[in-house]
Amino acid sequence: MIVRYVDEYRQGEQVQSWLDAIAAALTRPMTLMEVCGGQTHTFLRFGLDALLPEALTLVHGPGCPVCVTPIELIDHALAIAAQPGLLLASFGDMLRVPGTRDDLRSLKARGADVRIVYSPLDAVRLAQQHPDRQVVFFGVGFETTAPAHALTVLQAHQAGLSNFSLLSALVLVPPAIATLLADPANRVEAFLAAGHVCAVMGYGQYEPLAARYRVPIVVTGFEPLDLLQGIHCAVRALAAGHSGVENQYRRAVQREGNPAAQQALKRVFEVCDRPWRGLGVLPASGLRLREAWRTYDAAERFPLAEPIAREHPECLAGEVLRGLRKPPACPAFGAACTPEHPLGAPMVSSEGACAAYYRYRSVT
C-alpha cells in the first residue's frame, strides 16, 4: 500500500482489515514487545491494544531514552547544574525526572541556570553567547539523536569553544534487546523495532540477534497502520516458526542505514559499558567521547564527588522497562506517582509507558 499523507495511515477501514488479518494469522497465544516509547504512545492513543485479539499480548520495552537514563547520571547532571555560574542545557523531558534527592526543574526554580533546548546545537549557540560561562549539554538519546550530538561536538571544536562540554547518556538499542532475550524471565517472542533508530543505523545490526535467539524482529513505523502491519508480520513469522528481520518501514529505512550519520558517530564516539535504569550495566551499550574529544566530556570536566543514586522504593520503573509489568499493575501508578509528582522517569517522559497509560487510560 502506497500512501502520501498521515491520515491515510489512520483509516478505520484499513485498520479493521489488518486487525482481521492478525486474528486470522494468530495460531496460539503470543507475546510481542514494541521497543520504542513512541510506538507505545501510538498504541494507547488510538486504542489499538484494546482492539487486538485477546490471545495477543503486547508488552512495552526500554525504548525511551529518558526512562532508561540511570539515576546516577541524573544526579551527576543535578550536581553540575548546581555549580554557581554554570549553565546546563537539556531537552525538556529531563527537567522533571527525579534524581535521588531533587530534579532539574526544582533546581531551576531555586535559581540554577537550567535551559530547555530543542537541539544539541542550541547548546553550542548558548556557549557562543556566554563565553564567560561553562555550558554543559545533558545529552540523552538512542542512535536516532546521537549523530546530532556528534555534530554538536564537531561544531564546538570548529568554533574553538573551550566553555562547552557534553554529559553523555547516549545508549544503543541492540544490547538492550539482547539483555531482555537472555533474561530467564523473558516471555517476549517477537519484537517491533524502532524505525527511526534503523533509519540511522540500518537493520543489519538486528540480524545476528534474530539468528542467535531465533526470534522475529520487525522494523516498524509509528502510525497505526505501520504498527498493525508490523504485528501482522511478527505473528505470521511466529505461526510459521520463522525468525529473522523484516522491514515494514521501507519508506524510511534501508538495510545499510545512513552512512554519513554513522561516520559522524564513529568519528566522535566510542562504544562503552553503560548502566541502564532497570537493566543494570549493559556491556557495549553506551556512547562516550573518544580520547581525541575527551576535552568536551563534562563527566571528566565536572566529576561527581559523592555518588548516591537511590531509586524511590515504591517505583517499579525497572519492571516496566523490562516488560515484566504494565504501568497500571504498579501500586503507585496514579496514586503516589502522577505526572505532577512522579516517582520515576516513565511517568514524565513524553515516550514513557507510565505517562502513556496515565494520559490515555482512565485512572481508577
Phi and psi in degrees as a GROMACS rama.xvg file:
@    title "Ramachandran Plot"
@    xaxis  label "Phi"
@    yaxis  label "Psi"
@TYPE xy
-107.357  123.478  ILE-2
-130.464  160.809  VAL-3
-118.721  -20.7765  ARG-4
-124.855  153.453  TYR-5
-59.3546  -41.2929  VAL-6
-64.303  -18.8892  ASP-7
-72.6946  -17.2836  GLU-8
-88.8093  5.7613  TYR-9
-128.325  16.4426  ARG-10
-70.396  129.996  GLN-11
-59.7675  -40.635  GLY-12
-64.1343  -41.7004  GLU-13
-66.4582  -39.3704  GLN-14
-58.8079  -47.5584  VAL-15
-63.7952  -36.7852  GLN-16
-61.6006  -42.4579  SER-17
-73.1994  -33.455  TRP-18
-62.0238  -41.3739  LEU-19
-64.124  -39.5139  ASP-20
-66.1903  -38.2419  ALA-21
-64.7148  -45.9573  ILE-22
-61.1774  -38.356  ALA-23
-69.3699  -32.0718  ALA-24
-83.3156  -16.9344  ALA-25
-76.1671  115.995  LEU-26
-104.733  -10.3512  THR-27
-166.83  170.1  ARG-28
-62.0683  135.872  PRO-29
-136.687  151.428  MET-30
-124.011  123.719  THR-31
-118.877  153.105  LEU-32
-123.761  128.284  MET-33
-89.6376  127.548  GLU-34
-77.5745  -33.4066  VAL-35
-91.0533  135.598  CYS-36
-64.6994  -30.7312  GLY-37
-63.1546  -36.7524  GLY-38
-68.3153  -38.8189  GLN-39
-57.1677  -45.3516  THR-40
-64.548  -36.663  HIS-41
-63.8103  -44.8954  THR-42
-55.4735  -47.0959  PHE-43
-80.122  -35.2017  LEU-44
-61.2397  -41.9026  ARG-45
-96.9482  1.26621  PHE-46
69.7672  23.1148  GLY-47
-65.137  -36.5393  LEU-48
-60.7503  -33.4829  ASP-49
-76.7673  -16.7456  ALA-50
-91.5745  -15.5529  LEU-51
-72.7079  156.038  LEU-52
-57.6548  146.947  PRO-53
-61.4233  -28.6285  GLU-54
-74.1607  -7.30433  ALA-55
-105.793  118.192  LEU-56
-105.918  128.316  THR-57
-103.378  129.761  LEU-58
-121.344  158.134  VAL-59
-107.064  137.001  HIS-60
-102.84  -170.676  GLY-61
-86.6249  40.6642  PRO-62
-95.0098  35.1498  GLY-63
-125.836  109.192  CYS-64
-62.0019  -32.9841  PRO-65
-64.8642  -42.307  VAL-66
-66.9004  -35.3937  CYS-67
-88.6785  -5.15225  VAL-68
-63.3953  121.956  THR-69
-68.6929  153.708  PRO-70
-64.7212  -27.3356  ILE-71
-66.275  -32.8823  GLU-72
-73.0306  -34.7799  LEU-73
-66.0561  -42.4898  ILE-74
-60.7355  -37.7559  ASP-75
-64.4697  -43.7764  HIS-76
-62.111  -38.9841  ALA-77
-64.2759  -42.2302  LEU-78
-64.2201  -39.2794  ALA-79
-66.3357  -46.3524  ILE-80
-64.0602  -26.2186  ALA-81
-77.3605  -9.81901  ALA-82
-71.8109  133.032  GLN-83
-59.9892  137.059  PRO-84
79.8456  0.0969848  GLY-85
-98.356  147.015  LEU-86
-114.885  123.631  LEU-87
-111.67  128.161  LEU-88
-110.491  145.257  ALA-89
-157.818  159.342  SER-90
-66.8749  151.051  PHE-91
-60.2467  -33.2278  GLY-92
-56.9689  -33.4937  ASP-93
-73.414  -19.3688  MET-94
-66.5645  -27.7862  LEU-95
-102.191  0.470341  ARG-96
-74.9164  123.154  VAL-97
-73.2368  135.461  PRO-98
-91.2  -160.477  GLY-99
-63.9095  -41.5857  THR-100
-125.396  -9.62902  ARG-101
-157.359  -179.415  ASP-102
-142.786  164.171  ASP-103
-65.3332  -32.5022  LEU-104
-64.228  -44.5339  ARG-105
-65.2277  -38.8958  SER-106
-63.1579  -40.4226  LEU-107
-63.3506  -40.5542  LYS-108
-63.8416  -26.1787  ALA-109
-91.4039  7.54865  ARG-110
115.217  -7.68855  GLY-111
-67.6709  146.251  ALA-112
-89.5211  87.1758  ASP-113
-111.479  122.037  VAL-114
-112.879  138.331  ARG-115
-88.1659  128.899  ILE-116
-125.236  162.529  VAL-117
-107.255  -6.64844  TYR-118
-153.03  146.401  SER-119
-57.0129  -30.3871  PRO-120
-64.9508  -25.1686  LEU-121
-61.5832  -32.7662  ASP-122
-67.997  -35.4633  ALA-123
-64.1744  -41.9669  VAL-124
-62.9449  -37.1379  ARG-125
-63.3223  -39.8167  LEU-126
-64.28  -36.4768  ALA-127
-68.8026  -35.7927  GLN-128
-77.196  -20.6738  GLN-129
-127.876  69.2396  HIS-130
-65.2008  -16.1838  PRO-131
-91.8991  3.76466  ASP-132
-128.572  148.26  ARG-133
-78.7607  131.943  GLN-134
-118.888  124.67  VAL-135
-116.752  131.53  VAL-136
-103.61  125.733  PHE-137
-86.8064  99.2461  PHE-138
-91.4496  111.033  GLY-139
-121.453  134.869  VAL-140
162.635  171.495  GLY-141
-97.655  -164.594  PHE-142
-59.0731  -22.0797  GLU-143
-60.5333  -47.2738  THR-144
-100.325  -9.41046  THR-145
-58.549  -38.4828  ALA-146
-59.6885  -35.9717  PRO-147
-65.2485  -34.6575  ALA-148
-66.3439  -39.4866  HIS-149
-62.7853  -44.7535  ALA-150
-64.4448  -31.2396  LEU-151
-63.6379  -44.7085  THR-152
-63.6821  -42.3881  VAL-153
-62.8587  -40.2816  LEU-154
-68.6152  -40.0039  GLN-155
-61.1437  -39.7308  ALA-156
-66.145  -43.9613  HIS-157
-62.6515  -34.8032  GLN-158
-81.6355  -3.79153  ALA-159
68.9603  32.5174  GLY-160
-83.2321  122.57  LEU-161
-100.83  -1.25887  SER-162
-109.402  17.4759  ASN-163
-117.067  139.792  PHE-164
-150.905  162.783  SER-165
-120.519  127.36  LEU-166
-97.6556  102.934  LEU-167
-87.4665  125.498  SER-168
-121.148  28.9247  ALA-169
-74.4013  136.366  LEU-170
-134.542  163.429  VAL-171
-113.867  140.907  LEU-172
-75.8217  -45.7409  VAL-173
-54.3077  -41.3734  PRO-174
-61.6562  -31.4145  PRO-175
-67.9237  -42.6167  ALA-176
-62.4271  -43.0171  ILE-177
-60.3715  -39.9347  ALA-178
-64.4366  -42.3917  THR-179
-63.224  -42.3861  LEU-180
-68.2831  -30.8699  LEU-181
-82.119  -10.7169  ALA-182
-71.0655  127.248  ASP-183
-58.116  -24.5527  PRO-184
-85.8002  0.755514  ALA-185
-63.5415  136.042  ASN-186
-125.93  7.09324  ARG-187
-80.9917  130.793  VAL-188
-105.537  -18.275  GLU-189
-156.659  156.001  ALA-190
-124.165  143.93  PHE-191
-99.8267  110.762  LEU-192
-84.4763  152.017  ALA-193
-74.9593  121.277  ALA-194
-62.7295  -36.1978  GLY-195
-71.1762  -33.7126  HIS-196
-62.478  -44.6884  VAL-197
-70.6154  -25.6298  CYS-198
-62.1357  -30.5453  ALA-199
-86.7226  -50.7854  VAL-200
-97.2063  -8.96575  MET-201
77.8531  177.69  GLY-202
-112.834  4.66709  TYR-203
-60.8734  -29.1062  GLY-204
-68.2008  -16.7887  GLN-205
-89.4079  -15.4754  TYR-206
-63.9582  -42.6036  GLU-207
-62.3836  -35.4432  PRO-208
-64.1255  -47.3172  LEU-209
-61.6802  -38.5691  ALA-210
-72.1208  -42.5349  ALA-211
-65.6543  -43.4342  ARG-212
-100.99  0.596502  TYR-213
55.0567  53.1962  ARG-214
-126.123  150.238  VAL-215
-78.5206  136.445  PRO-216
-126.468  121.201  ILE-217
-113.34  119.717  VAL-218
-74.6478  122.732  VAL-219
-132.877  147.195  THR-220
-81.2572  -156.913  GLY-221
-125.558  -4.42595  PHE-222
-89.681  162.036  GLU-223
-52.2213  -45.8234  PRO-224
-69.4983  -33.3127  LEU-225
-56.0625  -50.1996  ASP-226
-68.0578  -39.7381  LEU-227
-68.0877  -38.651  LEU-228
-63.4566  -40.5189  GLN-229
-63.595  -42.111  GLY-230
-62.8937  -42.6312  ILE-231
-59.7125  -43.1544  HIS-232
-60.1505  -44.8037  CYS-233
-66.7803  -43.9663  ALA-234
-64.5001  -42.5507  VAL-235
-63.1078  -40.7294  ARG-236
-65.4213  -43.1409  ALA-237
-64.2738  -40.3258  LEU-238
-63.3204  -33.3747  ALA-239
-88.9342  -5.01613  ALA-240
75.4301  24.9758  GLY-241
-98.3289  151.602  HIS-242
-126.142  177.977  SER-243
122.977  -177.637  GLY-244
-110.233  132.386  VAL-245
-124.179  142.807  GLU-246
-109.967  98.2517  ASN-247
-76.6769  -28.0531  GLN-248
-93.4431  49.1389  TYR-249
-66.1854  -22.191  ARG-250
-69.2708  -15.339  ARG-251
-128.518  -17.0526  ALA-252
-120.918  133.739  VAL-253
-119.767  158.305  GLN-254
-57.8838  -38.7484  ARG-255
-84.5362  -9.98144  GLU-256
72.3353  -146.924  GLY-257
-110.815  99.3235  ASN-258
-60.518  -36.2346  PRO-259
-64.5735  -42.1297  ALA-260
-65.903  -41.0223  ALA-261
-63.6557  -37.2154  GLN-262
-66.2487  -39.8866  GLN-263
-62.4159  -40.5077  ALA-264
-61.3357  -47.3683  LEU-265
-65.1764  -31.7886  LYS-266
-69.2574  -37.6244  ARG-267
-100.379  -35.9633  VAL-268
-114.384  157.714  PHE-269
-128.542  155.245  GLU-270
-76.5606  142.112  VAL-271
-145.323  165.408  CYS-272
-70.5308  145.805  ASP-273
-145.888  132.762  ARG-274
-73.4838  139.278  PRO-275
-118.346  140.07  TRP-276
-60.7779  126.883  ARG-277
84.9022  -17.1644  GLY-278
-115.375  -13.7424  LEU-279
83.0268  -164.565  GLY-280
-81.6758  120.694  VAL-281
-105.943  123.884  LEU-282
-61.2061  140.376  PRO-283
50.8711  42.8742  ALA-284
-116.917  0.524583  SER-285
-125.842  172.235  GLY-286
-124.094  127.57  LEU-287
-126.368  161.277  ARG-288
-66.9973  138.532  LEU-289
-65.9609  163.784  ARG-290
-55.2159  -38.0513  GLU-291
-64.1368  -22.4438  ALA-292
-114.031  11.207  TRP-293
-64.5878  -18.783  ARG-294
-63.7459  -18.2265  THR-295
-96.9988  10.4368  TYR-296
-87.293  110.49  ASP-297
-66.4252  -28.139  ALA-298
-64.4986  -32.3067  ALA-299
-86.4677  -34.0158  GLU-300
-71.3687  -34.0254  ARG-301
-129.682  73.3263  PHE-302
-64.416  148.042  PRO-303
-85.6107  121.486  LEU-304
-73.876  -50.619  ALA-305
-130.435  85.0929  GLU-306
-65.7838  138.929  PRO-307
-115.124  -61.4626  ILE-308
53.5813  73.9581  ALA-309
-118.838  122.546  ARG-310
-73.8386  154.426  GLU-311
-66.7444  131.296  HIS-312
-62.8473  -22.7916  PRO-313
-88.5515  -10.4959  GLU-314
-81.7689  126.313  CYS-315
-108.768  32.1422  LEU-316
-56.9482  -36.8436  ALA-317
-59.5645  -42.0807  GLY-318
-69.4503  -35.3504  GLU-319
-65.0929  -43.6445  VAL-320
-69.8368  -23.5424  LEU-321
-90.0292  0.0748856  ARG-322
75.6447  16.6435  GLY-323
-88.831  -18.185  LEU-324
-149.012  139.445  ARG-325
-89.0803  150.481  LYS-326
-50.4429  -44.3743  PRO-327
-62.7942  -16.9895  PRO-328
-80.1929  -6.84332  ALA-329
-81.8175  126.504  CYS-330
-58.9176  -25.9635  PRO-331
-84.4125  -14.587  ALA-332
-60.7447  124.526  PHE-333
74.3969  -1.61566  GLY-334
-117.224  -86.9812  ALA-335
-72.2348  -22.5972  ALA-336
-118.145  114.539  CYS-337
-137.696  167.403  THR-338
-59.0646  -29.5688  PRO-339
-76.3815  -30.3457  GLU-340
-136.1  72.7329  HIS-341
-76.3527  145.583  PRO-342
-94.3407  -19.8412  LEU-343
-152.808  168.247  GLY-344
-61.912  -37.5474  ALA-345
-60.5931  -15.6669  PRO-346
-85.4975  -17.1222  MET-347
-118.723  -16.2965  VAL-348
-72.3368  145.442  SER-349
-67.3345  -13.2355  SER-350
-113.523  8.29804  GLU-351
-73.9527  140.743  GLY-352
-65.7542  -40.3372  ALA-353
-63.4495  -40.3877  CYS-354
-63.2182  -38.239  ALA-355
-63.9383  -46.3923  ALA-356
-65.7344  -38.8712  TYR-357
-64.762  -39.1467  TYR-358
-77.9874  -38.8858  ARG-359
-107.643  -4.01401  TYR-360
-124.569  143.229  ARG-361
-65.4435  136.115  SER-362
-89.7028  120.294  VAL-363
